[in-house]
Amino acid sequence: MTYPLSNHPSSPSIDSCKIAHNEPSARDLLIRSCMDHLQLRQPHQTLTIVCIGTDRSTGDCLGPLVGTKLARYESTSFSVLGTLQNPVHAMNLQDTIDHLHGRDPDTFIIAIDACLGQSSSIGHIQVHKGPVRPGAGVNKQLPPVGDMHITGIVNVGGFMEYFVLQNTRLHLVMNIADVIADAIYHTLHRAVR
């Protein structure tokens, strides 16, 4: 069973990271932050990346885009749940997590999701320890997911969230997805040697 990190017996203090996706050093800073967060993983734990979202909403397709990009690597070092073809979304999230824990109860989960934020933060990528709370931006009560999580701020929050997500620029979401997928792949390539 994966522990909530606040209760994990040996959780080191790890700083969060927030960086604009188009910063020249974004990939390197994200890799460094992800490597730090992977210190929470025990050597025996497998790695699973759970990419949350739906292809039916431009703003919410960040997770499935990242999942699709990572699944193309067909790596034996990690598994990916949530792609454009088979998204992990509000309707199947609990079943997906239950199935994952039934199959591999001790896997280390990296959760990926889109989020809404302040206008000055649009286009930023954040890395945090602990679970992401999917659906919080649109007032949905969904199970928290992840030992660490990465979110991309795709648009402004606070008013008419569903409308805002539907009217998010796909170009921005795709660019953020490229940076996240690239950083995760290079992080895991280094971490799982």
Secondary structure in CASP SS format (residue, H / E / C, confidence):
PFRMAT SS
TARGET T0000
AUTHOR 0000-0000-0000
METHOD secondary structure of the structure
MODEL  1
M C 1.00
T C 1.00
Y C 1.00
P C 1.00
L H 1.00
S H 1.00
N H 1.00
H C 1.00
P C 1.00
S C 1.00
S C 1.00
P C 1.00
S C 1.00
I C 1.00
D C 1.00
S C 1.00
C E 1.00
K E 1.00
I E 1.00
A E 1.00
H C 1.00
N C 1.00
E C 1.00
P C 1.00
S C 1.00
A H 1.00
R H 1.00
D H 1.00
L H 1.00
L H 1.00
I H 1.00
R H 1.00
S H 1.00
C H 1.00
M H 1.00
D H 1.00
H H 1.00
L H 1.00
Q H 1.00
L H 1.00
R C 1.00
Q C 1.00
P C 1.00
H C 1.00
Q C 1.00
T C 1.00
L E 1.00
T E 1.00
I E 1.00
V E 1.00
C E 1.00
I E 1.00
G C 1.00
T C 1.00
D C 1.00
R C 1.00
S C 1.00
T C 1.00
G H 1.00
D H 1.00
C H 1.00
L H 1.00
G H 1.00
P H 1.00
L H 1.00
V H 1.00
G H 1.00
T H 1.00
K H 1.00
L H 1.00
A H 1.00
R C 1.00
Y C 1.00
E C 1.00
S C 1.00
T C 1.00
S C 1.00
F C 1.00
S E 1.00
V E 1.00
L E 1.00
G C 1.00
T C 1.00
L C 1.00
Q C 1.00
N C 1.00
P C 1.00
V E 1.00
H C 1.00
A C 1.00
M C 1.00
N C 1.00
L H 1.00
Q H 1.00
D H 1.00
T H 1.00
I H 1.00
D H 1.00
H H 1.00
L H 1.00
H H 1.00
G H 1.00
R H 1.00
D C 1.00
P C 1.00
D C 1.00
T C 1.00
F E 1.00
I E 1.00
I E 1.00
A E 1.00
I E 1.00
D E 1.00
A E 1.00
C E 1.00
L E 1.00
G E 1.00
Q C 1.00
S H 1.00
S H 1.00
S H 1.00
I C 1.00
G C 1.00
H E 1.00
I E 1.00
Q E 1.00
V E 1.00
H E 1.00
K E 1.00
G C 1.00
P C 1.00
V E 1.00
R C 1.00
P C 1.00
G C 1.00
A H 1.00
G H 1.00
V H 1.00
N C 1.00
K C 1.00
Q C 1.00
L C 1.00
P C 1.00
P C 1.00
V E 1.00
G C 1.00
D C 1.00
M E 1.00
H E 1.00
I E 1.00
T E 1.00
G E 1.00
I E 1.00
V E 1.00
N E 1.00
V E 1.00
G C 1.00
G C 1.00
F C 1.00
M C 1.00
E H 1.00
Y H 1.00
F H 1.00
V H 1.00
L H 1.00
Q H 1.00
N C 1.00
T C 1.00
R C 1.00
L H 1.00
H H 1.00
L H 1.00
V H 1.00
M H 1.00
N H 1.00
I H 1.00
A H 1.00
D H 1.00
V H 1.00
I H 1.00
A H 1.00
D H 1.00
A H 1.00
I H 1.00
Y H 1.00
H H 1.00
T H 1.00
L H 1.00
H H 1.00
R H 1.00
A H 1.00
V C 1.00
R C 1.00
END
